[in-house]
Amino acid sequence: MAVSIKSTDLDFNRIKEQLKTHFLASDEFADYDFEASGLSNILDVLAYNTHYNGLIANFALNESFLTTAQLRSSVLAISESLGYIPRSKTAAYATVGLSVSITNPSRPGTLTLPAGSQFTSTVEDVSYIFQTIEDHIAVDNGSGFYQFLTSSGSPTIYIYEGTFRTKTFIADSISTPVYIIPDDTIDTSTASVQVYASRNAELFETYLPLASAQNVTADTRYYTLREAPNGSYEITFGDGITTGKTPQPGEVIRVTYLSTSNVAANGARDFISQSEITVDDTDYAIAVTTLSRAAGGSDKESIKSIKSNAPISYASQNRLVTANDYIALIIRNFGSFLNDVTAWGGEDNVPADFGNVYVSLKFIENTTEAVKQVVKDGIVSNLSDNLSIMSIDTKFSDAITTYIEIETFFNFDPSLTNVTAGTTEGTVQTLIRDYFTKNLNKFNTTFRRSQILADVDDISEAILNSRMNVKVQQRITPTLSQNLAYSLQYPVALAAPLTTTHTITSTLFNTNGKTCTIRNRLGSNILEVATAEGEIVVTNIGTYNPVSGSVNIVSLAPTSIIGAASYIKISAVPANQSTIRPLRNYILTLDTEKSFASAQIDYQEIRVTL
């Protein structure tokens, strides 16, 4: 009888054995010695051909779908078909104040600091060049002091890490020309495209990124700059009909951009001007005041990020209707500043706020408040005002960090391993920290206790079983020695009051000359202040609501906080310790100081006769 070969069985030896089994099932080859015959070579060829074709088919199918593609070139091609252009490397930038003082009595009324003025800074003993990307004007204040301003009149000047490079092309006569920029260090957001009628022409037309287009006609000038499969970048223009004007054959295309070191320059803060202002043959140094350290430098968008963002961007269709539309377009336009974004409608807010969309941003580390405000203003002016539904306004809500405290206990049999219980406790803690780093610390991520416990049990056969106590924690920063009210909102329902243990507890602080803690009264939702020995100092400072997950303190006046922290941690037992699913702008992260792992020695395999 015939033996079918599964297309998923791609092992060479297995395929050959299945071919042999197939032939042996027929009368002609029932007693045939395949190993000592020329037919064995033919079977090798057949098995190789089947194996080779099976692998090709498997790889080709995998690379044809966004979720299974592994090659970056495949992911780029699929995302482009969805209308998504992955982010290039981005330059780190800093904000500075620039000024110069001139004592020459014949000084000019205004000074110009040209685009491309350079500044140097050092990060970890490596020097980086930062520069301006536009002209800045300064006006004499009457006493020889000049403060350089932006075109909008702001004294906050942005300088970007990298060096300007220019690539020049001659427009081709073919129908859809592609111009290659062989530089994978390009920051596409800084690209400037100008088209000249000839090499010697001084006048030019400026082309803008297609992503910024609101309306496209045959006469509008837009370009698309995307990553090519080989890592270089290619620039294309419209077709001259429906996607905008295209440069005519013989015209000169000049592309200027920043070549950047991306993440390496983040953190730069001390800048030295490499330019001087010359007045009457006298050079005057430019004074630099750092307003914010360099940030925003990032590498190319990762494959994982592209797979996540491309479908969302496709669904948005460059308009703001659903919450996912806001997420997609904010990531596309401001992703270099952000670690994560979430959005929700006003009807889902607490309290409900109809007619508004709420956006919460998680910025990259060390982003200054000034930069955060620039990003928020840009979201409103560049996205919401142009692409959102009329009468729908955008409001921003800061991300709220909820800390998770985890107490892990496991039975440990030392006879099954040569690793000590103490070392295993450290391994368990490392596993939990890695779990939070990989799976949480972002919006819309859920903590599931069973997943961590399964990983803990798999660490070693010496771990016989494990269990875990989970608490959620919020923090208050009190004003010392003042009676004030504080409100906390947890992202989940809290456990009901018990008669044996406290649902609400806090870290230590001093008040009324005693070291105290906040806790709920046993069997009650009333909050009280008590010493570590159990003496009640204040009988009622507020209440907590288990259903809504809120804690309301009406009066608290600590005189000092125990330890180096400036805040008090308020811990609560959730109603469901197995699953913590935060909504809206809550982010779950691990409090390593309040989390620990403890081993219980269990020689369960040893039998002792008494």
C-alpha positions in Angstrom: 0.0 0.0 0.0 1.1 3.6 -0.5 2.6 5.6 2.3 1.8 9.4 2.3 4.6 11.8 3.1 3.7 14.9 5.1 4.9 18.1 3.7 5.9 19.2 7.3 8.3 16.3 7.7 11.4 18.1 6.3 14.1 15.9 7.8 16.3 14.4 5.0 16.7 10.9 6.6 13.1 10.7 7.5 12.0 11.4 3.9 14.4 8.8 2.6 13.1 6.2 5.0 9.5 7.0 4.0 10.5 6.5 0.3 11.9 3.1 1.2 8.8 2.2 3.1 6.8 3.2 0.1 8.8 0.9 -2.3 8.8 -2.0 0.1 5.1 -2.0 0.2 5.0 -3.0 -3.5 5.6 -6.6 -4.7 8.4 -5.5 -7.1 10.7 -4.3 -4.3 9.4 -6.4 -1.3 12.9 -8.2 -0.9 15.0 -5.4 -2.4 18.3 -4.4 -0.6 18.2 -0.7 -1.0 21.5 0.0 0.9 23.6 -2.1 -1.5 22.1 -0.9 -4.8 22.2 1.9 -7.2 18.6 2.7 -6.3 19.9 4.0 -3.0 21.6 6.9 -4.9 18.3 7.6 -6.7 16.5 7.7 -3.3 19.1 10.2 -2.1 18.3 12.5 -5.0 14.6 12.1 -4.5 14.9 12.7 -0.7 17.2 15.7 -1.3 14.8 17.2 -3.9 11.8 16.7 -1.6 13.7 18.1 1.4 15.0 21.1 -0.6 11.6 22.0 -2.1 9.8 21.5 1.2 12.2 23.9 2.9 11.8 26.5 0.2 8.0 26.3 0.3 8.1 26.5 4.1 10.4 29.6 4.1 8.5 31.2 1.3 5.2 30.9 3.0 6.6 32.1 6.3 8.1 35.2 4.7 4.9 36.0 3.0 3.0 36.9 6.2 3.8 39.7 8.6 3.3 37.6 11.7 5.7 34.8 10.6 8.3 36.7 8.6 11.8 36.6 10.0 13.9 38.5 7.5 13.8 42.3 7.9 13.5 42.7 4.1 10.3 40.6 4.1 8.8 42.6 7.0 9.7 45.9 5.3 8.0 44.8 2.1 4.8 43.6 3.8 4.5 46.7 6.0 4.9 48.9 2.9 2.0 47.1 1.3 0.0 48.1 4.4 1.1 51.7 3.9 3.4 51.7 6.9 7.0 53.2 6.6 9.2 51.9 9.5 11.1 54.5 11.4 14.8 55.1 10.5 17.5 55.9 13.0 16.8 59.2 14.8 19.3 61.8 16.0 19.6 62.7 19.6 18.8 66.3 20.3 19.2 68.8 23.2 17.8 72.2 23.9 20.1 75.1 24.7 20.1 78.8 25.2 22.6 80.6 23.0 23.9 84.2 23.5 26.9 86.4 22.8 28.1 89.6 24.4 29.8 92.2 22.2 31.6 95.2 23.6 32.5 96.8 20.3 30.6 100.2 20.1 30.1 99.7 16.4 28.3 96.4 16.8 25.4 95.5 14.5 21.8 95.6 15.5 21.2 92.0 14.7 23.3 88.8 14.4 22.6 85.6 12.5 23.7 82.2 13.7 23.5 80.1 10.5 22.1 76.6 10.2 24.8 74.0 10.6 26.5 75.8 13.5 28.3 73.1 15.4 28.7 72.2 19.1 30.6 69.3 20.7 29.8 67.2 23.7 31.2 64.0 25.2 29.4 60.9 26.4 31.5 58.2 28.0 34.7 59.7 26.7 33.4 59.8 23.1 32.9 63.1 21.4 29.8 63.9 19.3 28.9 66.8 17.1 25.6 68.6 17.5 24.4 71.4 15.2 21.5 73.7 14.4 19.2 72.9 11.5 17.9 76.4 10.9 19.1 80.0 11.1 18.7 81.9 14.4 18.5 85.6 14.8 19.6 87.7 17.8 18.9 91.4 18.5 21.1 93.8 20.5 19.3 94.5 23.8 21.0 97.9 24.0 24.0 96.9 26.0 25.7 94.5 23.6 23.9 91.3 24.8 22.4 89.2 22.0 20.0 86.3 22.8 19.5 84.0 19.8 15.9 83.1 19.1 14.0 80.6 16.9 11.8 81.7 14.0 8.9 81.7 16.4 10.7 83.9 18.9 11.6 81.3 21.5 15.0 81.3 23.2 14.9 77.5 23.4 17.0 76.3 20.5 17.2 72.7 19.4 20.6 71.2 18.4 20.8 67.7 16.8 23.6 65.2 16.9 25.1 64.2 13.5 26.7 65.6 10.4 24.9 66.9 7.4 25.3 65.0 4.2 24.1 65.7 0.7 23.2 63.3 -2.1 22.6 64.6 -5.6 20.7 62.8 -8.4 19.9 63.6 -12.0 16.2 62.9 -12.6 15.7 59.9 -14.8 13.4 59.5 -17.8 11.9 56.1 -16.8 8.4 56.0 -15.6 8.9 55.2 -11.9 12.6 56.0 -11.0 14.0 55.1 -7.7 17.0 57.0 -6.2 19.2 55.1 -3.8 20.9 56.7 -0.8 23.6 54.2 0.4 23.7 55.3 4.0 22.0 53.4 6.8 22.8 56.2 9.3 20.3 58.6 7.9 17.6 60.2 10.1 14.8 60.5 7.5 12.9 63.0 9.7 15.7 65.5 9.0 15.8 65.0 5.3 15.3 68.0 3.0 14.6 67.5 -0.7 15.1 70.3 -3.2 14.7 70.0 -7.0 16.7 72.4 -9.3 16.0 72.9 -13.0 19.7 72.4 -13.8 23.1 72.0 -12.1 23.8 75.7 -12.2 20.3 76.9 -11.2 19.9 78.8 -8.0 16.1 78.6 -7.7 14.6 75.3 -6.5 11.3 73.6 -5.5 11.0 72.0 -2.1 9.4 68.6 -1.8 7.8 67.4 1.4 7.3 64.0 3.0 4.1 62.2 1.7 3.2 61.4 5.3 2.5 65.1 5.9 0.1 65.4 3.0 -3.4 66.5 3.6 -4.5 66.8 -0.1 -2.6 65.4 -3.1 -3.0 66.7 -6.6 -1.1 66.4 -9.8 0.8 69.6 -8.9 1.7 68.9 -5.3 5.3 68.1 -4.5 5.8 65.1 -2.2 8.4 62.3 -1.8 8.6 59.0 0.0 11.8 58.0 1.7 11.9 54.3 2.8 14.4 51.7 3.9 15.5 49.3 1.1 15.9 45.6 1.5 19.7 45.9 1.7 19.6 48.5 4.5 20.1 51.6 2.3 17.3 54.1 1.7 15.5 54.9 -1.5 13.5 58.0 -2.4 10.6 58.0 -4.8 8.3 60.7 -6.1 4.7 60.9 -7.4 3.6 59.7 -10.8 2.7 63.2 -11.9 -1.0 62.4 -12.0 -2.6 61.1 -8.8 0.3 61.0 -6.3 1.9 64.4 -6.9 4.4 66.0 -9.2 7.5 64.1 -10.2 10.9 65.7 -11.2 11.4 66.0 -14.9 14.3 64.3 -16.7 17.5 66.3 -16.4 16.4 68.2 -13.3 18.7 68.0 -10.3 17.5 66.4 -7.1 19.4 67.3 -3.9 18.8 65.4 -0.7 20.3 66.8 2.5 20.0 64.9 5.8 21.7 64.2 9.1 23.9 61.2 9.5 23.5 60.2 13.1 25.0 58.0 15.9 21.4 57.5 17.2 21.3 56.2 20.8 25.0 56.6 21.6 24.7 60.4 22.0 21.8 60.3 24.4 22.6 61.9 27.7 25.0 64.6 26.4 24.7 67.7 28.4 27.8 69.9 28.3 28.1 71.6 25.0 31.0 73.7 23.6 30.4 75.9 20.6 32.7 75.4 17.6 31.5 78.6 16.0 32.3 82.2 16.8 30.7 85.6 15.9 33.0 87.9 14.1 32.5 91.7 14.4 35.2 94.0 12.9 37.7 91.2 12.7 37.2 90.3 16.4 35.9 86.9 17.3 33.4 86.6 20.1 32.6 83.2 21.8 29.0 82.0 21.9 27.8 81.2 25.4 25.9 77.9 25.7 23.4 77.2 28.5 22.1 73.6 28.5 18.3 73.5 29.0 17.8 69.8 28.5 20.2 66.9 28.1 20.3 65.1 24.7 17.6 62.5 24.2 15.5 61.0 21.5 18.3 59.2 19.7 17.1 55.7 18.6 18.0 52.9 16.3 15.9 51.7 13.4 12.5 50.5 14.3 12.8 46.8 15.3 11.1 43.9 13.5 9.0 43.3 16.6 7.8 46.9 16.6 7.0 46.9 12.9 4.9 43.8 13.2 3.0 45.4 16.0 2.5 48.9 14.5 2.0 48.2 10.8 -1.5 46.6 11.1 -2.7 49.3 13.5 -1.4 52.0 11.1 -3.2 50.3 8.2 -6.4 50.2 10.2 -6.1 54.0 10.9 -6.1 54.9 7.2 -4.5 58.2 8.2 -7.5 59.5 10.1 -8.4 59.8 13.8 -11.6 58.0 14.6 -10.9 55.2 17.0 -8.5 55.0 20.0 -6.2 52.7 17.9 -6.0 55.4 15.2 -4.5 57.8 17.7 -2.0 55.2 18.9 -0.9 54.3 15.4 -0.4 57.9 14.1 1.3 59.1 17.3 3.7 56.2 17.1 4.4 56.9 13.4 5.0 60.6 13.9 6.5 60.8 17.4 7.8 57.3 18.0 11.4 58.3 18.6 10.4 60.2 21.8 8.2 57.4 23.2 8.3 54.0 24.7 4.6 53.4 24.5 1.3 55.1 23.8 -2.3 54.4 24.8 -5.6 56.2 24.1 -9.3 55.9 25.1 -12.5 57.6 24.5 -14.0 60.1 27.0 -16.9 57.8 27.5 -14.5 55.2 29.0 -12.8 57.7 31.2 -13.5 57.9 35.0 -15.4 60.2 35.3 -16.9 60.1 31.8 -16.0 63.1 29.7 -17.9 63.0 26.4 -16.5 64.9 23.4 -12.8 64.2 24.3 -10.2 61.6 23.5 -7.6 60.9 26.2 -4.0 60.1 25.3 -1.3 58.9 27.7 2.3 58.9 26.7 5.2 57.0 28.2 8.3 58.9 27.2 11.8 57.5 26.9 14.0 57.9 30.0 15.4 61.4 30.8 13.0 63.3 28.6 12.6 66.8 29.9 9.3 68.5 30.7 10.0 71.0 27.9 10.4 68.2 25.3 7.3 66.4 26.6 5.3 69.6 26.1 6.7 70.0 22.6 5.6 66.5 21.7 2.1 67.1 23.1 1.7 70.3 21.3 2.9 68.6 18.1 0.3 65.9 18.5 -2.5 68.5 18.8 -1.3 70.8 16.0 -0.1 68.2 13.5 -2.5 65.3 14.1 -5.6 66.2 16.1 -6.4 69.5 14.5 -6.1 68.0 11.0 -7.2 64.4 11.2 -9.7 64.1 14.1 -13.5 64.2 14.0 -14.8 67.8 14.4 -15.7 68.8 18.0 -13.5 66.0 19.4 -10.7 67.4 21.5 -7.5 65.7 22.7 -6.6 65.7 26.3 -3.4 64.2 27.8 -3.4 62.1 31.0 0.0 61.2 32.6 0.9 57.6 32.9 0.2 56.2 36.3 2.7 53.6 37.6 1.2 50.9 39.8 3.9 48.9 41.6 3.5 45.1 42.2 4.9 43.5 45.4 5.5 39.8 45.0 6.3 37.4 47.9 7.4 34.0 46.4 7.6 30.9 48.5 8.8 27.5 47.1 9.6 24.1 48.5 13.2 23.1 47.7 14.8 19.7 47.9 18.6 20.1 48.1 19.2 16.4 47.3 18.0 16.9 43.7 20.6 19.6 42.8 24.1 20.9 43.7 22.8 24.5 43.8 22.1 26.0 47.2 18.7 27.3 48.3 20.0 30.8 48.6 21.3 30.8 45.0 18.0 29.5 43.8 16.2 32.3 45.7 18.3 34.8 43.7 17.5 33.0 40.4 13.8 33.2 41.2 14.0 36.9 41.8 16.0 37.4 38.6 13.4 35.5 36.7 10.6 37.6 38.1 12.4 40.9 37.3 13.1 39.6 33.7 9.4 38.7 33.4 8.3 42.3 34.2 11.0 43.7 31.9 9.9 41.6 29.0 6.1 41.4 29.4 5.0 44.4 31.5 6.1 48.0 32.1 3.9 49.1 29.2 0.2 50.1 28.7 -2.4 47.4 28.3 -0.3 44.6 29.6 -1.7 42.0 32.1 0.0 40.4 35.1 -0.9 36.7 35.4 0.5 34.9 38.5 0.2 31.4 37.0 2.6 32.3 34.2 5.4 33.3 36.6 4.8 30.3 38.9 5.0 28.0 35.9 8.4 29.5 35.0 9.5 29.3 38.7 8.7 25.6 38.8 10.7 25.0 35.6 13.9 26.5 37.0 15.0 23.3 38.6 13.7 19.9 39.5 14.6 20.7 43.1 11.8 23.2 43.2 8.9 21.0 44.1 6.1 23.5 44.2 5.6 27.3 44.6 3.1 29.9 45.6 3.0 33.7 45.5 1.4 36.5 47.5 0.7 39.6 45.4 0.0 43.2 46.4 -0.6 46.4 44.4 1.0 49.6 45.5 0.6 53.3 45.0 2.7 56.1 46.5 2.0 59.5 48.0 4.5 62.3 48.5 3.2 64.1 51.6 3.9 67.7 52.6 5.6 67.2 56.0 4.0 68.6 59.1 0.8 69.6 57.3 -2.6 68.0 57.7 -3.6 67.3 54.1 -5.9 64.9 52.2 -4.7 62.3 49.7 -6.5 60.2 47.2 -5.2 57.0 45.5 -6.8 55.0 42.7 -5.7 51.4 42.1 -6.3 49.8 38.7 -8.2 46.8 40.2 -10.7 46.0 42.9 -9.3 45.5 46.3 -9.9 42.7 48.8 -12.7 43.1 51.3 -11.7 43.8 55.0 -10.7 40.7 56.9 -10.7 40.1 60.7 -7.3 38.4 60.7 -5.0 40.5 58.4 -4.9 44.0 57.1 -5.8 44.7 53.5 -4.2 48.1 53.4 -0.7 48.7 54.8 2.0 51.3 54.4 5.7 51.9 54.9 6.9 53.7 58.1 6.8 57.4 58.9 7.0 59.6 62.0 4.1 61.5 63.4 3.3 62.7 66.9 6.8 61.6 68.0 6.2 58.0 67.0 7.1 55.7 64.2 3.9 54.7 62.5 2.2 53.0 59.6 -1.2 53.3 57.9 -3.5 50.3 57.9 -7.1 49.5 57.8 -8.9 48.5 60.9 -9.4 44.7 61.1 -12.8 43.8 59.7 -13.4 47.4 58.6 -12.6 49.7 55.6 -11.7 52.6 58.0 -8.0 53.6 57.9 -6.0 54.2 61.0 -2.5 55.2 62.0 -0.7 52.7 64.3 2.8 52.1 65.6 4.7 48.9 64.7 3.8 47.5 68.1 0.1 48.0 67.4 -0.7 51.1 69.4 -3.4 53.2 67.7 -2.2 56.7 67.2 -5.0 58.1 65.1 -8.3 56.1 65.0 -9.7 57.4 61.7 -7.9 59.1 58.8 -10.1 58.0 56.0 -11.5 54.9 54.2 -10.9 52.6 51.3 -13.4 51.3 48.8 -12.8 47.7 47.8 -15.1 47.7 44.8 -13.7 50.9 43.1 -10.2 50.3 44.3 -9.8 53.7 45.9 -8.1 54.9 49.0 -9.1 58.2 50.5 -7.1 59.8 53.3 -8.8 62.9 54.7 -6.1 64.0 57.1 -2.4 63.0 57.4 0.5 65.0 58.8 3.7 63.0 58.9 6.7 64.9 60.3 9.3 62.7 58.5 9.6 59.6 56.4 11.7 56.6 57.5 14.4 55.9 55.0 15.8 57.9 52.1 12.6 58.0 50.1 10.4 61.1 49.9 7.2 59.1 49.5 5.1 56.7 51.5 4.2 53.4 49.9 0.5 52.3 50.3 0.1 48.6 49.6 -3.2 46.8 49.1 -4.2 43.2 48.6 -6.1 42.9 45.3 -9.4 41.1 45.2 -7.9 38.8 42.5 -4.2 38.1 43.1 -4.1 35.8 40.0 -4.8 38.4 37.4 -4.1 42.1 37.4 -5.4 43.8 34.3 -4.9 47.6 34.4 -7.1 49.9 32.3 -6.4 53.2 30.5 -3.1 54.8 31.5 -1.9 52.4 34.2 1.5 50.7 33.9 2.5 47.7 36.0 6.1 47.5 37.3 7.9 45.5 40.0 8.9 47.0 43.3 12.1 45.1 43.9 12.5 46.5 47.4 9.2 45.0 48.6 9.6 41.7 46.6 11.5 38.6 47.7 11.7 34.8 47.2 12.0 32.4 50.1 12.9 28.7 49.9 11.4 26.1 52.3 13.7 23.0 52.6 11.7 19.9 51.8 13.5 16.5 51.7 10.3 14.9 50.3 12.2 11.9 48.7 13.9 10.8 51.9 12.2 8.1 54.0 13.2 7.9 57.7 12.3 5.0 59.9 11.7 5.9 63.5 
